Amino acid sequence: MASYLQIENLSKSYGEFVMFENFSFQLSKGQKVAIVARNGAGKTTLFNILCGDDISDGGSVIFHKDITVGFLRQDPPFNPSLTVLEQVLDSSGKVKDAVQKYGHAMASGNEELMHKAVEQMDALQAWDFEAKMKRILGQLKIFNLEQKMNQLSGGQRKRVALANVLLQNPDLLILDEPTNHLDLDMIEWLEEYLQTYCSTLLMVTHDRYFLDRVCNEILEIDNKQVFHYKGNYSYFLEKRAERLEIEQVNIDKARNLYRKELEWIRRMPQARGTKAKYRVDAFEDVKEQAFKQKSNKEININFQGSRLGAKVIDAEHVSKKFGSLNIINDFSYKFAAFEKIGVIGPNGTGKTTLLNLLTGSLKPDNGIVEHGETLKIGYYRQDGLNFNEQMKVIDVAQEVAEVVTMRDGNQLNVSQLLNMFLFPPPVQHSFIYKLSGGEKRRLYLMTILMQNPNFLILDEPTNDLDIVTLNILEEYLQQFKGCVLIVSHDRYFMDKLVDHVFVFEGNGVIRDFPGNYSDYREYKLANEQIEEPKVKKDAPQPTMPKATSRPKKLSYQQQREFDALTVEIEKLESEKKELEIALASGALNNSEVIEKSNRFSEVCQQIDAKTERWMELSELA
C-alpha cells in the first residue's frame, strides 16, 4: 500500500508547554483517518504544521512526491478581489481560463464572445468540470458565482473553500472541521460525497456521526501521546475505555508496590550494600509509575439545578404573525420535568420565534404562555458571546454568583468553579480577549449553568466544544431533573438526548414527532420514497455527473437561463435573510411589518420556484 504521508518523531512546544512529542504516524492510500483530542491538545497545531503554516521543533513531515494534496483550513485564506467563480477555479489552469471566459461571456450577452467561449470549452472538454463545479456549489448553497469573495460571510467563504478543495480531486484530502457552517442537508451530502469519491482522508472534526460514517481509523492525542485505533468512532469509544481502564489498573498496582518498597527503603540502613542497589534503582521507576498523572483534564459539570414544580410552561393556542407571514399557528403544549425536546426545521420557519415566545421576550398575537412559579430559565444563545473583552475571566463569573451550590450539596466559590471548567488561576486572571473561541463558549456555558436553571434552552451548544467535553455535557443533561429544549445541527447530540422533536414545517405548522432526529429522518425518507413516483420520477441526487463530454440536453437558451438563475437565487436568499433580521428586530412599525411580511412571502415563493427550475436544468446538465 503506497505511503502518502510519513510523520516521524514530530514535536512541538510553546515555551514550557509541550503540545506533543515524538509523534510518529504513516498515512497510506485508502485510509480515512480522524484526529480526536481535547481543545488545546494540539490538533490545530498539527494541522498547521502539515499545511506549512507552522514549523515543528523536531521531527519530519514527508508527503509522497507523486501525489496531490488538498487542504481545508478552519479559516481559509481568500483573495477579496476575486469572484466566487475565480476563487474556486484559481488552481485549474487552462480549464479555469476557459470556464472564466465562458462565464463572463454568458453574463455579457455578447453572442460572438459566447461562440468563442463554447468552442474553447469544447476543445478542452471543460463542460463536465463546469457541471461538477455548479453541482457542488449548489449543494453547498452558493449560487451567485459573480459575487466578490469579500462580500461573503465567513461561513459562505468556508463553503467556497470546501468546494474548491473537492473540485481539485486531490489524492489526499486534509480537512479541518469540514462540517462547520453546514446545515444538516449539506452535512449528509458531504458524508455521501466523501464516502463515494474520496479514497484517502485525514481530518479533524467534532461531528461524531460524520466521523463514524466517513472514517475507518482514529488517531487520539492524549496526555502528549498518540494512540492509534483501526476502526470507526464506535470502535474508538470501546477501545479507549479499555485503554483507560488498563492504565488505571497499572497505576493502582504501581501505587501498592510503591507503598511496600517505600517501607523497605525506610527500614534499610543508610549504608546499603551493592546487592540492594538494584532495588533502590527500581524503586525510582515504581515511584514514577505510581505517581503518573492520568489525563484528567475534563470539565466537571455537577450543578444542582433549582427545584421544579408540577407546572413548568403551558402554551395554549399560541399564534404569531409578522404581517401576513404566519410564523406560529395555534401551538399548544404543556412542558414537563425530565423532558428532552429537540427543535428542527429550515431557517426562517420560526424556531427562534418559538424560543422567544416561551421565554417571554416576545408576546403572542393569540393564545397564552404561562410560567410555573418555580420556573428558572437558562437560555444558551448561539450569539450569546457578548462578554466585555476587557474584563477578566473571574470577574465575568463573579457577576453571575459568588458561590454556587453543587448537586452533592457542596458549595464552591467562583475560583473553584472555574477550575472545574478548566480555567486554572493564571487564566482566571487573564482578559477575555485572550481566550480561544472554544474557551469563550465553555465560559459562557458555565455562566448559564451556575445560575442553577431548571429549564434549559440550548441553541447550538456544541459549536467549538471538543468531543470529550460534549460527552460530559451530554451525561449532565441526561441526569438533569428539569426540562431541556435543544436546537442543534449535531445529530449525535440530538439523538443521544431528545425524547421527541418539534418539527417546523413552515407556514406556522409545528409537528410534535415522537422520536429523535434519526427516527424523524428515517420517517421522512420513507415518506419521500412513497410520494416520489407521484411527484417526480427522477428526483435530483447529490451525486456527481459522470465524466463524459459537454451537456447533451441543455439548449443555448436553457444554458443562459441556468446561469441567470444562479444569480437570481443568491440575490433572493440575501433579501430573505435581510427581511428575517428586520422582522425579528422589533424596530418596525405596523405598516413596515406588514410590508416586509408580504415581501417575505413573495421572496420565499420565488426562491422555491426558481430553485426547482434550477434543479431541473442542473439534472439536464
DAJONOR-V462609 format. One record per run of one state. SS is the DSSP state (H for helix, E for strand, L for the rest). FROM is the first residue (numbers start at 0). LEN is the number of residues. If there is no record, write none. Layout:
BEGIN
SS/FROM/LEN
SS/FROM/LEN
END
This chain:
BEGIN
L/0/2
E/2/12
L/14/2
E/16/12
L/28/3
E/31/6
L/37/5
H/42/9
L/51/6
E/57/6
L/63/5
E/68/4
L/72/10
E/82/1
H/83/5
L/88/4
H/92/16
L/108/2
H/110/14
L/124/2
H/126/13
L/139/8
E/147/1
H/148/3
L/151/2
H/153/15
L/168/3
E/171/5
L/176/7
H/183/14
L/197/3
E/200/4
L/204/3
H/207/7
L/214/2
E/216/6
L/222/2
E/224/5
L/229/3
H/232/35
L/267/6
H/273/17
L/290/12
E/302/1
L/303/9
E/312/10
L/322/2
E/324/10
L/334/5
E/339/6
L/345/5
H/350/9
L/359/6
E/365/6
L/371/5
E/376/4
L/380/11
E/391/1
H/392/6
L/398/4
E/402/4
L/406/4
E/410/3
H/413/7
L/420/4
H/424/4
L/428/2
E/430/1
H/431/3
L/434/2
H/436/13
L/449/5
E/454/5
L/459/7
H/466/13
L/479/3
E/482/5
L/487/3
H/490/7
L/497/2
E/499/7
L/506/2
E/508/5
L/513/3
H/516/19
L/535/20
H/555/30
L/585/4
H/589/31
L/620/1
END
